[in-house]
Amino acid sequence: MALYYQLKGLISDKNNESVKEFQYFLLAQKYAKIEKENDIAGMVSLELFFNTYIIKKDSSAFKYLEEAKKYYKLNNNINGLAEVNQMYAYVEFSNKNYTKSNKLILENLESYKNIKEDQYYYMYALFMLTSNYTHLENFNLANEYFNKLKALKKDSTISPSLHASHVVTNNICMAEVYLKQQKIDSSLFYLKEAAELRKYMNVSDTEHYFKLYSDYYSQIGIYRKKS
C-alpha cells in the first residue's frame, strides 16, 4: 500500500495535480510507517515538506523534514540523508540568508562529494555555493565553486541536461549581480554564456534572462546619453 500510494503521488506530481499529490503522499507515509518501509516513509516525508514549505511557505512543514531524517537514519540511507541536509541549506538559500546557507552546505560538502555513485548532491551543493557567494559579491569564491560545478559536466552519474540547467541558472545569477554593480561588460559576458545553454532554461530562468537583457540595454542607453 505504501508503494502504491507513493506511485500515485508521483503520477499526480507529473500531472500537476497538487491536491491529489499531497493526499497520496500522506497515505503513502501512513502505510509506510505501518509496513516499516523506511525509505518510502523518508521519501514521501521529503515530498510533503517540499509541498508544504517550499510551495506554500508553511513553517509547520519542518515536522515532515524531521520525519524524513528519522526514517532515512533507520535504513542508513546516505543519499536520503544528504537530501534532507540540503533542504535546510535550501531553505536559507531561498530566504536569501546566503551566509547561513553556505555554512550549512560547507559542513557537509565533503560528505556530498564522497557519494561517488551519485554526484548529484555534490553538484547541487556547488550550485548553491556559487549562487550564495555571487549574491554576497564574493566573486573569488563564487568562481571557485562555479568552476568545480562546471568540471562535473562529464560525470556519468549526473544527467547532462540537469547539469546544464544548474550552470545556466548560475550564469544568469552572475549576470544579475554584475549588472546591479553597473559592470555591464561582465554582465554581458555571463548573459552570452547563458545564451549558449538557452534550451536548458526553465520558465523562471527564461523570464529572468530576458529581463536582464532588457535592463542591460537600458543601462547602455543611459551611458550613451551621459557620454
Salt bridges, closest charged atoms under 4 A:
GLU67 OE2 - LYS33 NZ 3.17
GLU92 OE2 - LYS100 NZ 3.76
GLU107 OE2 - LYS103 NZ 2.71
GLU144 OE2 - LYS148 NZ 3.70
GLU176 OE1 - HIS135 NE2 3.91
GLU176 OE2 - LYS180 NZ 3.52
GLU176 OE1 - HIS208 NE2 3.62
ASP215 OD2 - LYS211 NZ 2.95
